[in-house]
Amino acid sequence: MGRDYYAALEINRNATDAEIKKAYRRLALKNHPQTNDQPGAYEKFNLLAEAYDVLSDPQNKATYDKFGEEGLKGGIPEEARENGAWTAGYTYPENPDKIFRQFFGGDNPFADFHTREGHEVNIAFGGLRGRGVKKQDPPIERDLHLALEDLFYGCTKKIKISRRVMNEDGHTSSIRDKILTINVKPGWNEGTRITFPNEGDQGPNNIPADIVFIVRQKSHPRFIRQNDDLIYTAHISLEKALTGFSVDVETLDSRLLSIPINDIVHPTYSKGVPGEGMPLASCTGKKGNLIIKFSLHFPQRLSAEKKQLIKQAFRT
């Protein structure tokens, strides 16, 4: 004789899914090892988990009802297999605590319980408080790589995700695609986080995770961004550094700026051009600065005549 799962849950064979859940809830709480230290409590708790695991699954329940525990675990008779009714025997995971946690959504089902002496039961369980509170999965973080032009003008990015969604029956799930739309605002900085609440995988006993996209700025061939400023490096000769010149800079919006440099350019010199940097995300219509830095190229050699001319120039 195999085990009688219906008797274990103290229900009849015509019990509905709701009645099966109600019976497991009541008996699992009563026989949980943390609240029941009587001999045999754990064995009872383990049997309740196995009974619920079988009877809460429509396919396992149908097989058990027709063939009993032996047919459920050892495989259905040959004639049934030929009709494609079953391909493998059921194996109990031997983890009653996991089934218990999944059933209660990972929260502490004992939060409202008291001992016989009237003192509260202090049990750490899952990290959440209160009954019926589901635990949310950790956020799913993904990098969103954007060109500097995307962050200058702003843009719209559409990202397709695949996630597990619960079906209408509340027990099974399927993989479905969804398009998430990100409206990139001009001036967003590296590290900006865009959160889509509860767009992760769905499950019967969890709150779906938030999906978080983190802005990562791609390198640019002309500019380095520093907060709201743009850094441009001009390569110049020592002659220009000492005598003056103009720097031509093509902006991100394809304008050509000609910046006169009348100062002597020393190794730490820089030139600021107000309002030609990145848009300020916090202040519409305003921009940071363009900062021009310089890389000086010294001649590799000088003739004696040129050296003399330079010496004479510095004497005056």
Buried (B, 14 or more C-beta within 10 A) or exposed (E): EEBEBBEBBEBEEEBEBEBBBBBBBEBBBEBBBBBBEEEEBBEBBBBBBBBBBBBBBEEBBEBBBEBBBBBBBEBBEEEBEEEEBBEEEBEBEEEBBEBBBBBBBBBBBBBEEEEEEEEEEEBEBBEBEEBEBBBBBEEBEEEBEBBBEBBBEBBEBEBEBEBEBBEEEEEEBEEEEEEBEBEBBBBBEEEBEBEBEEBBBBBEEBBBBBBBBBBEBEEBEEBBBEEBBBBBEBEBEEEBBBEEBEBEBEBBEEEEBEBEBEEEBEEEBEBEBEEBBBBBBEEEEEBBBBBBBBEBEEEEEEEEEEEEEEEEEEEE
